Amino acid sequence: MSLVLETVNDVASHYKKNSAVMFSPQDLAYWRPYTSLVKMAQTSLMSLSSVRERHVMVDSHKVSYWDIGSKAKEPLLLLHGFGASKEKWAFLIPLLQAKYRILVPDVPGFGRSHFYSDADYSLPKQASRLNEWLDQIGVQHYHLVGNSMGGGIAALMATTHQYNDVGRVKSLTLMNAAGVAGENRSPFENKLLDGENVLIPNNLQEVKQLFDNTTHEMSFSLKTMLAFFMANEFSHRYLVNHHLFNQLIDSTGEVLLCLKDIEIPTLVMWGAHDKVLDPSCSRVFAEQIPRAKTHILDDVGHLPMLESPRRCASILHRFFGQQ
């Protein structure tokens, strides 16, 4: 375990040392979100399905979220990854909402939730904010699914969110989750060592490369179309995302340290062709979490809920049904 932690910290230190992007947090003090046409279209489609965006204040942040379905149903919380927003779950939600009350936040700093240049966006702090958000909206016990950065946050929530000393997370699904180093470095991690971050694009070509790195079989035409409509938003978030990533990567080691304390049923789901976080990471999670089982998805990259939503939904329904 110490070797894995050293590897995680080694990637972080090399990236920050070699990154050519220079800025001061003060430069971001007056930054405000920008919404792409793709995100506006997704939000409009959700609105047609009677889904309304809601907001609560947590730690001085307005947290934007969707609350879908009857409160009589079992709650299911979905956490997106770095540089993303709640809209990343738009294809999976319709396949789950008949049985579950779906809760989908924009993690603070991302999407339409507030960002402050002087705030703490480390993974433990984000877990604390989301615990407080759930307390505010009255959710006591829930299934928890996190992708990438959201998976790292979810792992921390599974060990910290309690009520009367009883854990509130009923089951945990780590979907291509951040927080450990695998036996092999991914193409993304190799580029990080040289100071290059493909998750933070700044122009149309770099957004296309982002989709090349995060998906496995997305068609060229779809990638080109999405890149065209999303490039302005990514460019607008460029320095903000660098600021957030620096805090994320500095705190990634905290995830590894908490895994042995996760006592709930856990599903480690991974795309076999993930170029961001190597599939060998799934074995580290499974070895460290006492009650973990693993499911590897063929022909899928870093975003299973986007690339193969029907398969994801089927696996999740089966896993939740076993609890």
Secondary structure, 3 states (H helix, E strand, C coil): CHHHHHHHHHHHHHHHHHCCCCCCHHHHCCCCCCCCHHHHHHHHHHHHCCCCEEEEEECCEEEEEEEECCCCCEEEEEECCCCCCHHHHCCCHHHCCCCEEEEEECCCCCCCCCCCCCCCCCHHHHHHHHHHHHHHCCCCCEEEEEECHHHHHHHHHHHHCEECCEECEEEEEEECCCCCCCCCCCHHHHHHHCCCCCCCCCCHHHHHHHHHHHCCCCCHHHHHHHHHHHHHHHHHCHHHHHHHHHHHHHHCHHHHHHHHHCCCCEEEEEECCCCCCCCCHHHHHHHHCCCEEEEEECCCCCCHHHHCHHHHHHHHHHHHHCC
